[in-house]
Amino acid sequence: MVPVQTLDLSGKVALVTGGAVGIGKASVLALGRAGAFIGLHYHRSKEAAEALLADLKAENIDAVLLQGDLTTEEDANRIVDDLVKAAGRLDIVVNNSGGLVQRAKIEECPLDVWRKSLDINATSAFLVTRRAIPHLRATGSGRIVNLLSLSVQTGGANGAGAYAAGKGALMVFTHTLAKELAPHVRTNSIMPGTVETQHHEIHSTQEMMEAYRKQTPLGRNTMAEEVASSVLFLASDMSSHINGALIDISGGRFLR
């Protein structure tokens, strides 16, 4: 039987890791406005997380702040447990937490940068997801959305190889979960292009950003809200028969 096709998430509970800024923030707002109770995770962005929580409350969106280092088993477990305790269930996990540690070509990449890149981009998602699986399965219709990067296709331009490797691991992790958790949990991934967020304000020059725009057939870089729209789609019943898929949101920059 085909589920009712709707973007309505009323009664659902969603955990968004790294939810205070950028794509995470946009995803929190999209899911919350669709009716979900939000578990808003952050690590160091306390002020941004508190400001976003205030915005959610102003819109009558139920949410709870969850602080912790997701590369540690203790914190990852606690965050999932605290959300379930506060909301009573867990339906959706958005593994958004991660980032570029340092630009370095592989032959010059320090071991600690390599390890940290895999930890924050892949191990964190593994730890959160592992703890969340029993709760997602219990709903009978759990959803996992993993945020990748265009670097899984490019190999990591301008010294982002370690970052690309972490996101590549997350892509394979998506495929594994799609097989192991079906039919009670669906797992999909999103591959954003160059998104106009704090990430690139820190790690990319204006010249690099302009070059990315020129390489994109649509003539501009991606906005966080455009990525969040696909997060909402994959978290909803509108995507009821999509499992193990990858959605490319890059304006056609790298056509396959």
C-alpha positions as CSV (number, residue, x, y, z in Angstrom):
1,M,0.0,0.0,0.0
2,V,1.4,3.4,-1.0
3,P,1.7,5.8,2.0
4,V,-0.1,9.1,1.9
5,Q,2.2,11.4,0.0
6,T,2.8,14.4,2.2
7,L,5.5,16.7,3.5
8,D,3.7,16.9,6.9
9,L,5.9,15.7,9.7
10,S,3.5,16.3,12.6
11,G,4.1,13.9,15.4
12,K,7.6,13.0,14.1
13,V,10.9,13.6,15.9
14,A,14.0,14.6,14.0
15,L,17.6,14.8,15.1
16,V,19.8,17.2,13.1
17,T,23.5,17.0,13.9
18,G,25.5,20.2,13.5
19,G,22.1,22.0,13.3
20,A,23.1,25.5,14.5
21,V,24.5,26.9,11.3
22,G,24.5,26.5,7.5
23,I,22.8,23.5,6.0
24,G,22.0,22.2,9.4
25,K,20.2,25.4,10.5
26,A,18.2,25.5,7.2
27,S,17.3,21.8,7.7
28,V,16.2,22.4,11.3
29,L,13.9,25.2,10.1
30,A,12.5,23.1,7.2
31,L,11.8,20.1,9.3
32,G,10.4,22.1,12.2
33,R,8.1,24.1,10.0
34,A,6.8,20.8,8.6
35,G,5.7,19.9,12.1
36,A,8.6,17.8,13.5
37,F,9.9,18.0,17.1
38,I,13.6,19.0,16.6
39,G,16.6,17.7,18.4
40,L,19.1,20.5,17.6
41,H,22.6,19.3,18.1
42,Y,25.7,21.5,18.3
43,H,29.2,21.1,19.4
44,R,30.8,24.5,19.7
45,S,28.3,26.9,18.2
46,K,26.5,27.6,21.4
47,E,25.4,31.2,20.7
48,A,24.1,30.3,17.2
49,A,22.2,27.2,18.6
50,E,20.6,29.3,21.4
51,A,19.5,31.9,18.9
52,L,18.1,29.3,16.6
53,L,16.2,27.7,19.5
54,A,14.7,31.1,20.3
55,D,13.6,31.4,16.7
56,L,12.0,28.0,16.7
57,K,10.1,28.8,19.9
58,A,8.9,32.0,18.4
59,E,7.3,29.9,15.6
60,N,5.8,27.5,18.1
61,I,8.2,24.7,17.0
62,D,9.1,22.2,19.7
63,A,12.8,21.7,20.1
64,V,15.5,20.8,22.5
65,L,19.2,21.7,22.5
66,L,21.7,18.8,22.5
67,Q,25.4,19.6,23.0
68,G,28.3,17.2,22.5
69,D,31.3,15.9,20.6
70,L,29.8,13.3,18.2
71,T,33.2,11.7,17.6
72,T,33.0,10.3,21.2
73,E,30.8,7.3,21.9
74,E,29.7,8.7,25.2
75,D,28.4,12.0,23.8
76,A,26.8,10.4,20.7
77,N,24.9,7.9,22.8
78,R,23.9,10.6,25.3
79,I,22.5,12.9,22.7
80,V,20.3,10.2,21.1
81,D,19.2,9.1,24.6
82,D,18.4,12.6,25.7
83,L,16.3,13.3,22.7
84,V,14.3,10.2,23.0
85,K,13.8,10.9,26.7
86,A,12.5,14.4,25.9
87,A,10.4,13.6,22.9
88,G,9.4,9.9,23.5
89,R,10.6,8.6,20.1
90,L,12.9,9.2,17.2
91,D,11.8,9.1,13.5
92,I,14.4,11.0,11.5
93,V,18.2,11.4,11.7
94,V,20.0,14.0,9.6
95,N,23.7,13.3,9.7
96,N,24.9,16.8,8.8
97,S,27.8,17.3,11.3
98,G,31.2,17.5,9.7
99,G,33.6,19.8,7.9
100,L,36.9,20.5,6.4
101,V,39.7,20.3,9.0
102,Q,42.6,21.6,6.9
103,R,43.5,21.9,3.2
104,A,46.5,19.7,2.5
105,K,47.5,17.5,-0.4
106,I,47.7,13.8,0.6
107,E,51.5,13.7,0.5
108,E,51.6,16.6,2.9
109,C,48.6,15.7,5.0
110,P,49.4,15.2,8.7
111,L,48.1,11.9,10.2
112,D,46.0,13.8,12.8
113,V,44.3,15.8,10.1
114,W,43.5,12.6,8.2
115,R,42.1,10.9,11.3
116,K,40.1,13.9,12.5
117,S,38.6,14.3,9.0
118,L,37.3,10.7,9.0
119,D,36.1,11.1,12.6
120,I,34.1,14.2,12.2
121,N,32.6,13.3,8.8
122,A,32.1,9.5,9.1
123,T,32.7,8.2,12.6
124,S,30.3,10.7,14.1
125,A,27.5,9.6,11.8
126,F,28.3,5.9,12.6
127,L,28.0,6.5,16.3
128,V,24.8,8.5,16.2
129,T,23.2,6.2,13.7
130,R,24.1,3.0,15.6
131,R,22.5,4.4,18.8
132,A,19.4,5.6,16.9
133,I,18.7,2.4,14.9
134,P,16.5,0.7,17.5
135,H,14.4,3.8,17.9
136,L,14.1,4.4,14.1
137,R,13.2,0.7,13.5
138,A,10.5,0.9,16.3
139,T,8.6,3.5,14.4
140,G,8.3,1.2,11.4
141,S,9.1,4.1,9.1
142,G,12.4,5.6,10.2
143,R,14.4,7.9,7.9
144,I,18.1,8.7,7.8
145,V,19.5,11.5,5.6
146,N,23.3,11.8,5.2
147,L,24.9,15.0,4.0
148,L,27.8,14.3,1.6
149,S,29.8,16.8,-0.5
150,L,30.6,17.3,-4.1
151,S,34.1,16.3,-3.1
152,V,33.0,12.6,-3.3
153,Q,32.9,13.1,-7.0
154,T,35.8,15.4,-7.5
155,G,38.2,13.7,-5.1
156,G,38.6,16.9,-3.1
157,A,39.8,19.9,-5.0
158,N,42.5,22.3,-3.6
159,G,43.8,20.0,-0.9
160,A,40.4,18.6,0.4
161,G,41.3,15.0,-0.1
162,A,41.0,14.0,3.5
163,Y,37.6,15.7,3.7
164,A,36.5,13.9,0.5
165,A,37.6,10.5,2.0
166,G,35.4,11.1,5.1
167,K,32.4,12.0,3.0
168,G,33.1,9.1,0.7
169,A,33.0,6.8,3.6
170,L,29.6,8.3,4.5
171,M,28.4,7.6,1.0
172,V,29.2,3.9,1.3
173,F,27.7,3.9,4.8
174,T,24.5,5.1,3.2
175,H,24.4,2.1,0.9
176,T,25.1,-0.3,3.7
177,L,22.3,1.1,5.9
178,A,19.9,1.1,3.0
179,K,20.3,-2.6,2.7
180,E,20.6,-3.5,6.4
181,L,17.8,-1.4,7.8
182,A,15.1,-1.8,5.1
183,P,12.1,-2.1,5.0
184,H,11.6,-0.4,8.4
185,V,14.1,2.4,7.9
186,R,15.0,4.2,4.7
187,T,18.5,5.7,4.2
188,N,19.5,8.3,1.6
189,S,22.1,10.9,1.0
190,I,22.4,14.4,-0.5
191,M,25.5,15.7,-2.4
192,P,25.4,19.5,-2.2
193,G,27.5,21.5,-4.6
194,T,29.3,24.6,-3.4
195,V,27.0,26.0,-0.8
196,E,27.1,29.7,0.3
197,T,27.7,29.0,4.0
198,Q,30.2,29.7,6.7
199,H,32.1,26.6,5.6
200,H,33.3,28.4,2.4
201,E,33.7,31.7,4.2
202,I,36.4,30.0,6.2
203,H,38.0,27.6,3.7
204,S,37.5,29.2,0.3
205,T,38.7,32.5,-1.2
206,Q,36.3,34.9,-3.0
207,E,38.2,34.0,-6.2
208,M,37.5,30.3,-5.7
209,M,33.8,30.9,-5.0
210,E,33.5,33.0,-8.2
211,A,35.2,30.2,-10.2
212,Y,32.7,27.7,-8.8
213,R,29.9,29.9,-9.9
214,K,31.2,30.2,-13.4
215,Q,31.6,26.4,-13.6
216,T,27.9,25.9,-12.7
217,P,25.4,25.8,-15.6
218,L,22.8,27.6,-13.5
219,G,25.2,30.4,-12.9
220,R,25.4,30.5,-9.1
221,N,26.3,28.4,-6.1
222,T,23.8,26.5,-4.0
223,M,21.9,28.0,-1.1
224,A,21.5,26.1,2.2
225,E,17.7,26.4,1.9
226,E,17.8,24.5,-1.4
227,V,19.6,21.6,0.3
228,A,17.2,21.7,3.2
229,S,14.3,21.3,0.8
230,S,15.7,17.9,-0.2
231,V,16.3,17.0,3.4
232,L,12.6,17.6,4.0
233,F,11.7,15.6,1.0
234,L,13.8,12.5,2.0
235,A,12.5,12.8,5.6
236,S,8.9,12.8,4.5
237,D,6.5,10.3,3.0
238,M,6.9,12.0,-0.4
239,S,10.0,9.9,-0.9
240,S,8.4,6.7,0.4
241,H,10.0,4.4,-2.2
242,I,13.4,6.0,-2.3
243,N,16.2,4.1,-0.5
244,G,19.9,4.2,-0.9
245,A,19.7,7.1,-3.3
246,L,22.0,10.2,-3.8
247,I,20.5,13.5,-4.7
248,D,22.9,15.9,-6.5
249,I,22.2,19.5,-5.7
250,S,24.9,21.4,-7.5
251,G,23.2,23.3,-10.3
252,G,24.6,20.8,-12.9
253,R,28.2,21.6,-12.1
254,F,29.4,18.1,-12.6
255,L,27.1,16.2,-14.9
256,R,27.5,12.5,-14.8
